[in-house]
Amino acid sequence: MPQNPQPRRNVGQIPTYVPGKPPTPRPGLTTYKLSSNENPYPPLPGVVEAATRAAEAMNRYPDMGNSALYDALSAKLGVPTSDLAAATGSVALIYQLLNALCDPGDEVVYAWRSFEAYPIAATVADATSVRVPVLADGRHDLDAMAAAVTERTKVVIVCTPNNPTGPAVSQAELDEFLAKVPSHVVVVVDEAYLEFVRMDDAVDGVATYRAHPNVIVTRTFSKAYGLAGFRVGYAIAQAPLAGALRSVSLPFGVSSVAQAAAIASLEAEAELLERVDALVAERTRVVDGIRAAGWDVPDAQGNFVWFGLGERTTDFAAAADELGIVVRPFAGEGARVTIGETEANDRVLELARTFPR
């Protein structure tokens, strides 16, 4: 008897990615979206102009080799272009990596809760997720992650700062962890929020990749650089791994407009750092205010704060909505709140003062 076409078994098991929802319109009240870790500032100087010029040639394919972008990144980072791979956001590079490395049933180890795209990417690759709970303070339990590595492990992902809980891994912690991981296991150091880190002994991703042939560093233009709508990310890895990422990439994936905007953003680094410093100052103000209101929140090294709320998470999100701000709830666990505009952050502090602890 004829049967309808069926997708692979793992396709039906792919978790749904839940994006941050927009705020509910409220007459007479400016509403703010604090659910997607977006940069609240407009594009950096010169970026719109560069993107507009690129858009005038939209009838032509983009540079599939991302040549000018690789040259700009190479000059900024001091790495050869052979050690770079670009894609539509750093998350796309993680998808590509797992598809390039994992056979069905191979294991991918990562902290949990961490970036919700990790289990999706693992399932797409028909790999097995091994989730290692974060510590009570939201940090990676690197000892437990090292212990979770088996002969079936192909990839380990370290998200630093960790999205959504906030703490970052130190270089000493990462070095100790890497010494425990077999050299044939790829370790992804996901630095999507790198620019916001302010801590002693912060991870030096470039030095780490140089010292370890099995390390891939992933970064993005979506957060600090404010190009979330254009989807540009890049990986730094020694040539064999970088080449594998480029081999499985979608042809012409990064658009001409996105490449031009990324290059212009790199050229506006001085203005970028000023904005990042301002967001970090706001983060400090918000965290201090939340703690003064009696909350015990984890160290925040990204552009967001984590409230561990458990079963009260949905109520917290509803209370935020009433104040004209929308947060990112993870039902039964907690809520992530982006550092946004000053007025939005003031409302976060009001929520912290008024919501029952």
Number of C-alpha atoms within 10 A of each C-alpha: 2 4 5 5 6 8 8 10 9 14 14 11 12 16 15 10 10 11 10 17 13 15 19 14 13 12 7 6 9 13 20 23 25 28 23 19 26 22 23 19 15 11 15 21 15 14 23 17 13 19 20 15 15 19 16 10 12 13 7 10 10 19 16 14 15 20 12 13 23 22 16 17 20 17 12 11 11 10 18 16 18 17 20 27 26 27 26 22 24 25 23 22 25 23 21 21 25 25 20 16 17 20 15 13 15 20 24 28 25 28 25 23 20 25 18 17 17 23 24 20 24 28 24 19 24 23 26 19 20 19 17 21 17 20 14 10 14 25 23 28 17 22 13 14 23 19 11 17 20 14 9 15 23 21 25 23 22 22 25 26 30 27 27 28 30 26 24 27 22 17 16 12 15 18 14 14 15 19 11 14 19 16 13 11 20 23 26 23 25 25 23 26 25 23 20 21 21 14 12 8 11 17 23 13 21 16 9 20 20 16 12 17 17 22 26 29 24 27 25 27 25 23 22 25 26 20 24 19 11 19 21 25 24 25 27 29 29 22 16 12 24 21 16 15 26 20 13 14 22 13 13 14 19 23 22 22 21 25 25 22 29 28 19 21 24 18 17 16 14 11 14 21 15 11 18 20 15 12 24 22 12 19 23 15 14 22 24 14 18 21 15 13 17 12 17 15 18 19 17 25 26 31 28 27 26 24 21 22 18 13 13 16 20 19 14 21 22 15 17 22 19 15 18 20 26 27 26 24 23 20 15 13 15 22 25 24 26 27 27 24 16 13 12 21 21 16 17 27 20 16 20 22 17 11 12 10 11
